[in-house]
Amino acid sequence: MRLNNPRQIRRFLGRILNEIYEGTMSEQRGKALAYVSQVLLRAIETDDIENRLSALESQLDAKDSECPLSAGDRPA
């Protein structure tokens, strides 16, 4: 199973919960998998935020290069 995005992780966590409930997975194993899934989710979210921030910074840099005023000449 691939866990590349929040939706896949959410489905995986649901499957873990069902397996614990049905008794086909130990609670200890389920907790471990859930913990690792949460760490992975945070990493995916952090990567997404970094990508969005980079895109915004690129847009600002492009606008700054189009602006005829230097940073020191701009109104506050």
Secondary structure, DSSP 8 states (H G I E B T S, - for coil): ----SHHHHHHHHHHHHHHHHHTSS-HHHHHHHHHHHHHHHHHHHHHHHHHHHHHHHHHHHHHHHH-SS-GGGS--
